[in-house]
Amino acid sequence: MRLMATTSRLLRYLWAAPYTLLGVALGLLAVAFGGSARLHFGVLEFCGGRLGAFIASFPEPLRFSAMTLGHVILAVDRCALRELRSHERVHVRQYERWGPLFLPAYLLSSLLQLLRGRNPYRENHFERQAYAATPARRRISS
């Protein structure tokens, strides 16, 4: 039974690995500019530094507080990471299910919402799942 659980976990990591590698590269760039990194329950979390401050200064349509790439969460600072961790961990599970298909599916969902005249972020199928799993008191823009 334990072997099956270990194998299943390994397969989920491998399935999401292409995006995880991209996340690690961006995370190491953040660390090079003063950010921090830690492993939290199987997910690498990077936050802060000058790169985080730079991203936080983007104009509204491009700005984000946190994002997930595979098994990596990138946040602009510790506060954003703490507030958005449960939301971003839903995205980690989505990457485990969708693997390399996640980003194309995410973008397609946003495009469909945009074509329907809806908000491409808030009405995105994957974001709706993440917000539904996030406690109401912690729902802030990400």
N, C-alpha and C positions, 0 to 999 in steps of 0.2 A: 504494500500500500504506500509506504514511504517512497519507494522507488518511482511509483507512478506520479506521485505529487511532485517529486524533484524533476522528473522528465517533463511534466506538464509546465512547470515553471520555466525550465530551460527553453522549451519551445516557444513560450510567450516572449521571453527575452530575445531570442533569435528572430522571431517574426517581426518585432519592432526595432531590431538592431539598426537598419539603415537610418532611421530618424534619430535613434539614440546617439549614433556616432556624430551626426550633425549637431545635436544638442551638446554633446561633450566638447566638440570643437568650439562652439560659441561660448560655452561655460568656461573653458580654459582661457579664452580671450577676455572674458569678464574678470577672471582671477588675475590675469596679467595687468589689468587696469584697476586693481584694488578690490575686486569683489571677493566673496567667500564661497566656499563649497563645503557640502557635507552630504553624507549618505543617510537617508531617512527612510527606514523600512523598505529597502530595495530600490529606492529612487534617488538619483543624484539631484541635489538642489543647489543652484548657484544664485547668488543675489548680490546686489549692491555694487559699489565701486563707481568709477567715473562712467563706465559704460551704462550702468543702470540709471545714473543721473541723466546721461545723454538721451536715453530712450524715453525717460519720463518727461523730457522737454519737447518731444515731438508734438506737432500739431494734432488736434483731436482725432481726426480719422485714422492716423497712423500710430497713435500712442496706445500702449498697453501696460498693464501692471505686472502681468505674469503670462507666460505661455509654456506649453509642454511640447517636447519633441521626444517621442518614444518614452524612455524611462528617465528623462531629464526634465526638470522644471527650472525655468529661468525667470527670475523676478527682479524688479527694479530695486527693491530693498527688502530688509527683513520683515518690516510691517506688512508689505504686500504679500510676501510669501506666507506669513502666518495667517493672514485673512483669507487668502485664496487657495491654500493648500488642499482643502477638501474638494473644491471645484476642479483644480488641476489634476488631482488624483483620479477623478472620473475620466479625464482625457487620457491618462496613463492606461486605464483599463480599456478605453476605446482603441488606443494604439495596439494593445495586446490582441484585441479581436480583429481589427482591420489590417494590421501590419502595414506593408508598403502601400496599401490601397487607401489608408486613412486620409492623407492629405488631399489626393484627388477627390475623394468622396466629400470631404469637408468643403473644399472649394466649390464643388458642384452644388452642394446644398446651399451655400451662400449665393451662388449665381441664380439658382432657381428662386430664392426669396427675393433677390433684387429684381428679377424679371416680373415677379408678381407684385412689385411695388411695396414690398415689406422690408423690414430692417434685416440686412444680410448677416449681421452678427447675432442679434437677439433671437431671430426666428430660425437660425441655423439649427438643423436637427440635433447636431452634436452638442451645441451650446445649451439647447433646451434640456437635453438629458443631464448635462452638468449642473445647470441651475436647479433642476428638479431635485437633484441629490444633495444640494447645498442647503443647510439650515437657513431659514428666512432671515434671521438676525445677522447673518454673515454675507448676505447677498449684496455685493458692491460691484461696480464696474471693473472689468478686468481687461 
